[in-house]
Amino acid sequence: MAESNQVEIANRLLHYPSLDGVRGAAAFLVLIFHSSAVLQSGPASDRVNRALTLSVSGFGDIAVAIFFALSGFLLFNEFVTDVILCTGRKPTRSYLSRRFLRIYPAYWAALTAGELLIGPLVGGRFGLFTLTGRYFDSSHIFIGLAVAWTLSVEVAFYVFLPLFSAMLRVIAQRFRNLQIRVAVVALACFGLLAVPRLYSRFVTSDRPFDFRFLTSLFDYLDWFAVGMFLSLIVAVRRLGWISMSSRFRLATSRVLCWPIAAALYVWPTLMVGYDGSSGSSLISSTKDAHVLFGLSAFFVLVPVTIGEMATMRVGVFASRVMVSVGVVSYGFYLWHDTLLKYYLSHFSNGTGVAPFLLVIAALTPLSLLVGWLSYRLIERPAMKLSW
């Protein structure tokens, strides 16, 4: 009876009011990053231009880190309890159908629009429509839509996760002690943090110009893993092992975590950011920057996943505006770069800070509108077809 109660408590689905807002903010960061190409910063640029270029140069990395960490958190939430308690209740077919319908219908619409608005896209038709093109083309780092590389990584993670969870379940079943099972899952999540370094050392370092091996799931498993670790903490909290003590509240509060996240963003931005100068003594390893961006994403998510804000509708990310943006963020993300390229090819107003701000002002409402249409006409109806 006690174990059945544990299963019932642990499997209760929680709603995280702020996560849609976090997703919406990340999508907006990507839009700003792509729009920053208009700045055209160089050695002769004024200080404002160069400072702005440097400030936003890491927006793309931190946004993708947040996206992947969010996926790791939300999707592993569906598996982690069953792994720990060895219930075997996770219906993989339902999971895969929901993931397929969440990604592909809206992507196909955006892909078709990209072909019509900006011309033929790089890549074979099969590879473009299945998001597998990057595994066949060794000479192009971007296949199809510029943002689609992240979708290829996401889809690979969708396939990886149930296999990884099934392996963990087999291992966990060997132990009767629940604490040991939790430790096994925690160690596995920590083990994933090392995968990008190992992959770089033994695979990509010998193939620097073969893009089939670059920007793959193995390059970003650590970003997914930090979210997976947070979902493990949620599962442990559901079992009643962690209380909301004053120390835990402080350690997971936005007052502490978000300044740390900001510092971890600034650090790698200074390391690899481009401000238009001829060189910088602060430039260091992009591998180190990758780790720091992942940690920054982790601390962004801590307060809204395991802290007091997790299930409370408080803070800017839980506001109605940010949640609304988050709901339409997938379409916003899919379409904004195509709209940006179309805008620049037809309505270009030069380069610099003023054109950069103008592009953002024009692109944001248009991308939100198209994102809303994508959600209402494609994404939401498609999700209702899942089984």
N, C-alpha and C positions, 0 to 999 in steps of 0.2 A: 504493500500500500504506500509506504514512504517513497519508494522509487517511482511509482506511478504519479504521485503528487509532484515529485521533482520534474518529471517529464512534462506534466501539464503546466507548471509554473515557468519552466525554462522555454517552452515553445510558444508562450504568449507573445504575440507580435506587438512590438512597441512602435509608436509613431514618433518620428523625429522632426519636429516642426521647422527646425533651422536648416535642415540639409538641402531642401529645395533652394533656399536662399543662398547657401554656399555654392551650390552648383550654378546658379544664375550669375553670381559674382565672378566665378571662374570663367564662365563663357564671355563675360564682358571684358575680363582681363585679356583673353585671347584676341578679341576684337581690337582692343587698344594696341596690343603688340603688333598685329598685322598692319594696322593703320600707321604705325610708327615708321614704316618704310617711306612715308611722305616727308618725314623730317629730313632725310638725306644729310645726316650730320657728317661733317668732315673737319679737317684741321683748321679750316678758315671759318667755321661756323661760330656764331656767338655763344656766349656761356649758357644762356637759357636753353638754346637748342641742344647743346651737348649734354647739359645736366638732365634735360628731359629724356633724351635718347638713352642715357645711362640708367635713369630711373625705371624706365619701362622695358629695358632690354631683357629682364628676367621674367616678365609677365607670362610669356608663353610657357616657360618651364614650370613655374609654380602653379599655373592653372592646370596643366596636364598632370602634374603631381597630385593636385587635389582631386581631379577627375578619377585618376586611377586608384587613389586611396579610398575615395568614396565607393567605387565599385568593389574594392576588396572588402570594405566594411559591410556594405549592404548585402552583397551576394554571399559572403561567407557566413553572415548571420543566418542564412537559410540552411546551412550545413553543420555549423559548429556544434550546436546542441545535440544533434543526432550522432555526431562523431564522439562527443564526450560521454553521452549516455548509452551509446551503441544501440539506438532504437531502430536504425535502418529504415526510417520513415520517409526519407526524402525521395519524392517521385522525380527522377531525372528527366523523364519525357516532358513533364509539365514545365520544368525549369528551362529546358532547351527551347521549347516552343515559345515561351514568353520572351526569352532572350532574342530569338530570331525575329519575332514580330516587333520587338522594341527597336531593333537596329535597322533591319533591311528595308521595309516599305518606305519609310521616310528618306532613307539614304538613296534608294532608287529614284525617287522623285527629285531630290537635289542633284543627283548625278545627271539625270536627263536635262534638267534646267541648266546645269553647267555646260553641257555640250551645246545647248542652244544659244546661251548668252555669251560664252567666251571662246567657243570653237572646239574642235576636236581635242580630247584629253589624251594624255600619254597613257599607253597601256592597252593590252588586248581586251576585247569585249568581255570574255569570260572572267578574266582576272578582275576587271573593274566591277562587274556586277556581283561577284562573289566575295570581294574584298581579299582576294588571294593573289592579286597581281604582283605584289611586292616579292612574292616567293618565286616568281618566274623571271622577273626582269632584274638583271644584275647591273644595269647601267644608269638607272634613274632612281633617285632617293624618294621622289614624290611621284606616285602613280595616281592618275585621276584627279579628284579633288584634293587640294593641298592639305585639308584637314583629315582626309580619309586614313592617313597612316595611323592615327590614334585609334580609329575604328578597327583596323586590322589587328592591332594589339589587343583591343577589348575583346574581339571575337575569339582570338587565341586564348585569352584568359577564361572566357566562358567555357571553352572546351577543356582547358586545363583544370579548372576548379573542381568539377565533380570527380575527375580521375584522382586528383590530389586528395580530396576528401575521402574517397573510397579506400585509398591506400592508408590514410590515417585511421579510418575505422577498423581496418583489418589489424593494424598494429595495436590500437587501443583495446580491442577485444581480448588481447592477450593478458590484460591487467584487470584485476577485479577492483582495485583501489581507484576511486574516482579522482583523487588528487594526482595520482600517477598519470592518468589519462589526460588530465589538464596539462600536466607538465610536458607530456609527449607532444600535444598540439602546440604549446608555446614554443618548444624547441624547434618544431617543424617550421613555424612562422619565422623564427629567428634565422633558421637555416636558409630560408628564401632570400634573406637580406644579402647573402654572400653570392647569390647566383650571378648578378650582373658583372661583378668583378671577375669571377671564374670564367664566365662566358667571354669577356673581353680578353682575358689572359690566354685562353686556350683555343678560341674560335676566331673572333673578329680581328685580333692583332695580326694574324697571318693573311687576312683578306680585307685590307683597308679600302679597296675600291670595288668590292663585290657587295652591292647594296642589298642583295637578298639576305645577307646576314646582319645587316644593320637595322636599328630601330625595330627590333623584334620583341616578342614577349620577354625573352630572357634578358634583354637590356633593361627592362622596367619592372621585373618581378618584385624588387624591393619596395617600390612605391605601392604596389598592391598589398604587399605583406604588412606594411604599417597599418593599413586599414583592417586587414584580417586580424591583426593582434588586438586592435580595439574591439572588434566583434567578439573575440575570446573573452575580453574583460567584461563585456556586457553579459555574456553567457554565465560567467562566474558570479556576477552580481545577481543575476536572476536566481541562481542557486542559493543565494544568501550568504555567500562567503566574504563579500566585501560590504561593509557598512559605510554610510555617508557620514563619516566622522568629519570633524572640523579640518583635520589635516588633509583628508582626501578631497574635501570641497576646495581647499586652497590650492592643492596640487593640480586640480582639474578646472580651475576657474579661468575665465577669460582674462581677468586682471593679471594673472601670471603667465598663462600660456600664449596669449596673442602677442605680447611684447617679445617673447622668446621667438615666436614664429616670424615676426617682423625682422628681428636681428638675424635670424637664420636665412631670411631672404636677402637682406642687404649684403651679408658676407659673400655668398657666391656671386651675386650681381657685380660686386666690385672685382671679384676674381676673374670673371669671364665676360663682363659687360663691355659693350662697345660705345664709346662716347665720341667717336670721330677723330680722336687724336692718333698720332702715328704709332703709338705704342704705350704700354703701361707696365710699370714694375709690379703691379698688383695681379697681373694675369697669372693664373696657376692652373692646375689640372682640372679639366672639365669633369673628370671622374669624381673628384672631391666635391665639386659644385653640385653634381647629380645627387650625392648623398645628402648634402645640406638642404637642397630643395625638397627632398623627400622628408627630411626631419621637420622642415618648416610646414609642410602640408599636414604632418602628423599633429603638430601643436595647434594648427588651425582647427583641426577636427576634434581634439580632445574635449574641449568644453561642450560641444554640441552633440557628442556621442556618449561620453561616459560621465560628464560633469553634470552640475545642477541644471544647465540649460538644455540637456538632452531631450527631455520630454516636456519642457515648459515653453510656452509661446512668449519668450522674452528676447530682447536684443534685436539688432538691425537685421540679422539674417532671417528672423522669424516674422518680420514685418510683412504686411499684406503685399506691398510693392515687390519686395525681394522674392517672396514665395511665388508670386505671379510670374516674375521673370524666370525663376527656376523651373516652373512648370513647362514653359515654352523654350527652355534653354537648348534642348537638343536641336530643334529646327533652327533656332538662332545660330547655333554653332555650325550647323551644316551649311547654311546659306550665306553667312556673312562674308566669307572670303570671295565667293562668286560675285556677290553684289559689290564688294570693294573693287574687284578687278574691272567689272563693268563700269562702275562709276569713274574710276581713274582713266579708263580708255575713252570715255565720252565727255566727262566733265572735269578734267584735270585743271587745277588752278595753281600749278606750280608746287614748290616744295618749301618747307619751313614750318614754324610753329603754328602760324595762323591757318594754313591749309590743313595741317594735321588736326587741329581742333574742329575745323569745318567738316572734314571727312567724318570724324566721330559723331558730330552733331547730326549729320545727314544719314549716316549708316545705322546708328543705334535704333531710331524709331522704325526705319524700314526693315531692319533685321528682326525686330520684335514683332512687327506685323506679320512678316512671312513665317516666323516661328510660331506665332499663334495660329495661323492658317494651317501650318503643317501639323500642329498638335490636334486641332479640332477636326480636320478633314482626313488626316492620314494616321497619325500615331494613336490617338485614342480609339478610333474604330478598329484599327489593326489589333490592339491589345485585347479587345473583346473577343477576338477569334482564338485566343490561346486555349489550350486544353490541358 
